[in-house]
C-alpha cells in the first residue's frame, strides 16, 4: 500500500485506533521522550503519539512504527513474513530455467512490475517544496533532545541522500544529526557506511559533497533507509516494491544533483565540505541503552529547508529496550530472511534477533543440519554478509526446536552443547557503538553451536553429574557475589547469572575457577557474570546488560574441573564476564558509557502532566528501575 504522505499514514493509524492525539503542551526537550519511553515499553508497544502542541508550527509524530501491527501497517502488509514470501517467490521465478518462448512470455508481467517499482525523477516542484523557508532555520522545527546527557537536540529519523561522485549511484541511509545552530548539524555516518565512502571520494576530489535530508512522507522511505541492502541496490527500489508504487523524486532547489521524494514532509538541503574541520558531536542516548560518547564527525551546512503546508515532524527515541526501533529491527529480521536464505545460507530455516541483544549483539539462526561442521559453515557465511559482520553472539540451532520459544530453545541448545568444544571464538569488525571492544569498531565474536552433533563433532563424552544447587552457600563463601539467579536450572537450563562486585585484576576469571571447583557446579554449563548493581532476578534486563558489556573472545573462560570418582575425566563449563571494564581492574583504555535514564526533574514534570495527556492509566517512568544501576550522573562512567 502506498501512502500519499505522512498525514495519510497518521489518518490510517487514527482510524485503526492506533494513534493518540495529545493536545496538552509538551516540550520537545526531554518531555516528549519521557512520555514516549513510558508508552513504548507498555504491552505491545502502546500507541503512536501525535503531539499537537509543541510550541512550534509543526506537530511531532513518534512511536508510529512501535508495534508489530503498526510496523505491518507502515509497510502495507498483514504479516511481515508476507514480504519475505513475496521476495522468495520473485527470486525463484527469476532464477528458474526458461525452457521456451511461453516460459519467457510468462515473465513479462513480472518484469513490468519491476519497472513499476523503479524510482522516477519528475519535472517541476513537489509537495515537499510547497513552502520554502526564506531564512533556513532548524530551530523552527521541533527537534527533540531525548536524554539529559545528550549533546543537544538530535534529528533521529533523517533519511539522508548522497551520491557517489564518480558513478552517480544514490545511497539513502539513516544517521542521527545533532543540531548545533540554525544551519549547522553533525553528520554521524560511521566508516562502514556507504555515505562515509561517498564522503571519502569527495575528499579525494577536494569537492563539496551535496547532501539532502528528508523527514516524513510514506513510512516505507524511513524503513528502506534503515534496511541492510547491498551497495548497488537503490533503497527507493525497495520502497517501491514495499508500497507497490514507484517513488516519484524531484530535484532539490539548492542542491540539484540530489533528488528527493516529492511527497516528503520536510527537505533539508545542504553540503558537507571534506576540507573543513570536523565537529565534536555527541554524546547521544543510543539504541544499545547506553550513551554513545562524543567524537569527531563531519559538519553539515544547511542551504535550504522546504516543507509541505501540512508538514508533520516525525521522530523516534532510542534507549534501553524495548523501544520503537525493536519493531523496525523485527521487520528487517523477517524481510531479509529470504535473501539470506536464497543467496548465502540456503540451509537457514529461521532467524531471531531478541530485543535484549539490541540487533547486532545476539542473533539466533535455525538451520536444517545435514552434515558435521555445518554450524561453523553458517557462522562464517553470516559473519561475512553485509551488516551481519557486526554480530557479536551467534547462536545456531537446528530443526529440532522452536527458536521463538526461548526456554525450549535454551533447553535444546544446552542439551547439545559441550562448553569446551562447541563454542567458537573469532574477531573482526564490530559496530562502533559497541563499547565493550578494547579497540573501537574491532572486537571479539562468539558462535554457540547448539545443534545436535554428529559422531565426527564429538571429541569426548561430557560427563554430567547433578548435585543439589545451593546458592546460599555460594553467597556465603564468596562475599563479592551479591546475587545469583538460578531460576533457569529449575527449567532444566544449565545456566546461572551471578552479580559480582569486582575488586581486583583477573577477579572474574579467578572467581569462575573457584565457583566451578564446587561439586554442585558439575551440571552447570554456563555462568554469566554481571556487575553488582544489576538485578539478576530481572532476567531480561540482566541479559541486556550482559550482552552489551561482553567481548566474547576476551571475556570468556573455559574450565575443565576434575570429576571425583571419574579418574582421568573432567567436566566442562564456561564463565563469561559481562561486567563493566575499567583501566584499573581490566587494563581497558577506552571510556565506558553510562546507561540512559531520564532526570528526576523531567520525570516529575511528566508525572504531574500525565492526567491532562489523556493517554490512559498512569505509567511510571521506566527510568526508576535503572537509577540504581548508574555509575555517577554523566554520560561517561568515572574510571
Steps between C-alpha positions, in 0.01 A plus 500: 500500500634843403432783745451836330693672779565475873160654578335213308686251724397696811134496394525124438645443847227720649219304333653173620508622862881500495557872560463732800481874430649704785374858514669601827822697459803268519857624463710325232795537736493181711123490569384336175769235538405421860133458406591285201735282706213417734258425216741302280586266790133424571351173367531459121672837466207720601360747246645745251507852646428826319606802706296787358614773741880521503558876496588472130302523176526125447360203694731211596418138408683232700471125565316473170667165417531392862300177491471194277162617374616854419817371334280286275275798433802715409603244238145426385498128589302270730813317622868590464569152363277588204778724367762225538273249326448738210875561465564125507237436230649775282854368530384146419310624195794701369757228561319193369602376151293641212437205270318666217315801362195447721715497815665823390167664417370403843777714648383820330236600758755465779754704305230763457450496877871556551487802273205640695704489823803688368536860628430773249615863489211730406518859383387802699461540874365249748262541792814484716589842353166675554660724762857625467648650817628845402763468770582128561477441872508158665400654833150556357451122478413311824822297508506304826760459769424150624728441800655728763866443402445525123728757339191693387195448280528222240304425183438128552307389188692676221500332158834615361577512127851497352652402167829346395680783313652256251202278413203714602362203698256612769508387861222557749592441863410601853753665731415722795557875462586723796373855449762761599334814365241600243709387199753253646477135605738212542486213250547181701587248231728218610797386290321179398206691347457574130457874557837504675652339189342772286648757738848351453462518121411869522798547730729357230348739247520794745138583418201590714257214543134577435262341751123505543300382798129421497263452790163335466317394188403136456636300798645257243769765434601505865512123522694459175766744624568261792499181293830306461505508120801425278677817384378465141130474590308829504304540826217658301467183296435317830254775600324465163479123547358539852240762406427343156543839341806681372651781704474831316803722556561870440824694481608700801494878473854585613657156450354394162737202473284330766142383448255441786145358530245756385261412784742538793400728788834681535809531283822631652754577227866571551856387463794347681845645428765223533771764536334650807585420861281233662263589783482344851165320491314322782450343749173339391272256682513214251313181413738289708350657813832675565626841394715494190781735594606819327737483203602694190263495200446706181308828503179528297417854386134570419434696179120462484204362694171428324186329626138414431234744613364234739840359601536271802839447662570126544732394780601202709692431818749224562624381837459206736295242308229451406441812291352569157821389329443144626207470260695651210765238575233229505393605150861470379533160666194367318541675164867418451471136601411409141802667332737351760346159446510516121838660444735417789364245747262263318471275807354775717142442611437796727673783681434695821654818638386521866431853620747457788776463241426843343527359144869429449595360842298177481366313196340154504515299178306179443635268230418169338805303601622228264870455575765561769645849518197660338449746787855630445435533128193711581700702754760597239239579236297724730797689645607574143162634391431874496400646835502151655876558529418702814338201674661423837327181621361254246297209638435218252223244549352242266150390406454308827372806690286811476724807509209732584453315831815613679473253790449204269785627282736536798419151630566351158824688432649433845415129467711492183778728630843411628628837627862399441463396135180648354561872553713671235679833533608742234559872458423757238311821425249608763245778515677817617226529765625181665674639807631162621767472228855582611545677166219708348321310222708183540438222748413144587217280372358172618297222337312259728432174313189356661418264214479124545847353450624244253758248619779691323424812708528333842851512648422313820205407717385785724418358843221683683446434869204678654534619859259724692583863425541711814527865408496606867822309554666676204383840626641418845831371364564784255408839655565682170204310349196719560229301325438171318213420267466120485145502362613354166629186675141432607404515130766237416723771350852459648587869523517746792541877521729644765543865603846585632665800663829482314799616708826383342659413163402155366229485767229343281735243346621388844152504652371290212766233566418499871124472442546219248706304755180449705324162459159656426645670191566180305161527330524877432634557151506881495534787749419854391661767720362854528595787727363526853260787416301276264189324631560142381144401593387713204617261230426721196679805642795294619541340156483844336779626727702181452485504118606865484797464736650179363784461252462123455857425394658703780247433777427125477666243727467127429562272797540122516454409868608159625219250567542302821427135436587528130878462473644684201166661419410867523183700481462813291357844562543854384480831683446828316584840643223748418608754762611859448866521390741758651859615454592401855354149512487395136768709325213634286613830345179628339235709674203295621152646445221526755156352456221737398240622747279807518579769757283545810375846396361371169342196666327731750368733224356206305350342814316826571391542139392142439128531571465790257660299217199264475729207422336263746591357841813640660828335395799552728832595347705196388807695611417432867597138442849589380602797717685275746702345217662827391862592577489871569281743307703571186499323163851367572548266796769626743806275474 
